[in-house]
Amino acid sequence: MNLGYQILKLSFLRCFILGWGCFLFLILSCGPSDEDYGPDKPAPTEPPPIANLYPYPNMTLLNCPKGTMSSYENFGSGFMSQFCLACHSQKVPTNLRAGAPLETNFDTAGDVQRWRALIILRTNSAAKNPMPPTQEIPKSQKAILSEWLECGAPSLNR
C-alpha cells in the first residue's frame, strides 16, 4: 500500500475515535447535578421525558374534547385490566412481566396519569413496538383510550 493511503486511513480512524469520544462526553455530562434538587426543589415524580426518544407532542398541547365522559372508574380501570395489567402491575412477579420495566405499572389512576404519554405512544399502531404485544386493541376502544388519556386520564376520585 502506498504511504498516502495509510496516513489517510489513520487520520480517518483518529477523527472517528475523537468524534465518538466527544459525543459520549457530551451525553454523559448533560444530566442534572445534585444541586438541581433539594428541599426547595424536590426530584421530579414524572417519568423521564420521552420527547428525546420518541416524536410525540407535549401532553399539554393535545386536544381534549369538551364533555368527555370517560374516567378511570368507567373506562380506564377495565381497559387496563383487559389489556395491560398482565405485565404492567406491581402484583406480577418479575419473571412473568414479559420484559415490562418494573417501574412501569398501571395499577391505579395515578399510575396511568403518570405514564399516559408513553401509553398513547405505545398503543399507537404505528409505534415501533406497539402494546399490547399479544393482542390488538379494537379501534373503538383505542379511540376512547386516546381521548381519555389526552384529557388527562381523569378519575372521579381525584
N, C-alpha and C positions, 0 to 999 in steps of 0.2 A: 504494500500500500504506500501511497505517497505521503509525505510529511504533512502537506496541507490538509489532506482529508483527516488525518489523525488529530491535528490541532483543532479542526472544526468539530470533530466528534467530541473531544474533551471539553471544548467550550460549551457545546450544547448540553452536555451532561452536567457541567458545573452550574449553568443557568437553571436547568431543570431542578436540581437539588436545592439551590438557593431560593428559587421561587416557591417550592413546597415548604421550605423552612420558614419563609416569611409568612406564607399563608397560615401555617399551623400556629406561629407565634401570634398573629392577629386574632385568630379564632380563640385561642386559649386565654388571651389577655383581655378579652372584651366582656367577661362575665361581671356580675355585681360583686362589689367588695364588701367586707364585713361592716364597713361604715354606712352602707346603704340601708341597713336595717338596725333597729334598736328599740328602746322603749317607746320613743315617739313615732317610729316608723316600723310597724310590725312586718314580718315577712309576708309576702302575698299568699293568699289562700287559694287563688285560682291556679289551675294547671299552667304550665309554661305556654306562652303564646304559640299558636300553631301557624301563624301568618308566615313565618320564615320557612316552614317546611311545606305547607300546602297553600295554594292560592285560594283563600276563602275570605270574604269581606268581614270587617269588624262586625261583631254581633249587634252593636247598637245601630247599625245602618240598615238592618233588614226591616222589611215592611211587615207590620203586624196588622191584619185586617181588624177593623173595629167590630165589636160584637162577637168576637170569637168565644165559643162556649167550652172549648177543651180545657181540662185541668188534669193535674196528676191523678186525682181521685176518679174521674170519669173516663179517662183515656190512658194517661201515661203509665200508671201502675200496671194495668192489664197488658199494655203493649210491651213494657219492659219484661214482665213475667213471661210473655209468649215468645219474644224474640231475643232477649239479651241476658237475662239472669242465669241462664245455664252456664255461662262463662264469666259474666261481669257481676259477681256477687261475692261479698265477704264470706258468705257461708260455703262457697265452693272451694274445696281443697285445691292447692296449687297444682297438683298433678292432673286435675280434671278441668282446668280452666282453658284448655286448648290454646295456650300461649297468651291469653289475655293478661296484660300487666296487672300486678297485684293492687296497684293504687287506682285502677280504673274500674270503679264499682258503681252500679246504678240501683242500689237498694232503696234509696229514699228520694224524695222530691229534690232535696238539696244536692244530692249526688248528681242527679240528672241535670239540674241547673248549672252545676259546676262544669260539667263536661258537654254541655249542649252544642257548642261549636263543633267539637270533634264528632259528636253523634250525627249531626247534619252532614258533615263531610263524609263520614264512613258509610252512611246509609244511602248515599247518592250512588246510583247505578254506574256513574262514570268514574267513581273512585277507583284507585289502583287496586286496593284490596277491600271491596265493599263488604259491609256487615249486614246481616249475619252471614257467615260463610257457608252455612249448611242449608239455608232456605232463602227464598226470595220473599220480600215483603210485598203484599198486594198493593197496587198503585193507589187504591182508595185509602188504605191505612198510611201509606207513605206520605200522601198529601196532608192528612190530618197531623201526622207526626211533624212534618216540616212547619206547618202553621203553628202548632203548639210550641215547638222549640223556638221559632222565630219570635214568638210573643213572650219569650222568657221562661217557658215551661212552667206556667203558673200552677200554684197549688192553693186549694181553698183553705188550707191550714196554715198558710204563711202570710 
